[in-house]
Structures are given as C-alpha cells and as structure tokens.
Amino acid sequence: MAYERSGMHRPGGRISVADIAAQPGGIEALQRRVHELRCRGVDFAANAIEREMADFDLPRG
C-alpha cells in the first residue's frame, strides 16, 4: 500500500509518451501535439512531453 500512498502511481487513463511513441506514427503525433499546445500557449504541457521524449531519446520537432 505504500506504493499507492507515495503518489508514484500513474493517474487512471493516462497514456505515456513511450506508449504513444511505440505506435505507428506515434512520434509524429507527439510532435504535432507539442506544436498544438505551444500554439495555444500551454507551454508547461508541451515542455513535459518534450522532457519525456528527451528521456527516451526520441526526436523532437
């Protein structure tokens, strides 16, 4: 139970960057999403996606 209380579990329904990147066209979809978020001024979310992409050495747009 300590695992659940520590806050280290994934929120329900969240799909990871790695899961998306593993799909056909996933890297391009992530790059599009980062672009869309930046256009809407949601930099914190775009930065989080880019950070995860960098952790996995995925190409960033």
Residue pairs with C-beta under 8 A, 6 or more apart in sequence:
3 9
10 16
16 52
17 30
17 49
17 52
17 53
17 56
17 58
18 52
18 56
20 26
20 29
20 30
21 27
21 30
21 53
21 56
21 58
23 29
27 58
27 59
30 49
30 53
30 58
31 59
31 60
31 61
33 46
33 49
34 46
34 49
34 50
34 60
34 61
35 61
37 43
37 45
37 46
37 49
38 46
50 60
53 59
53 60
54 60
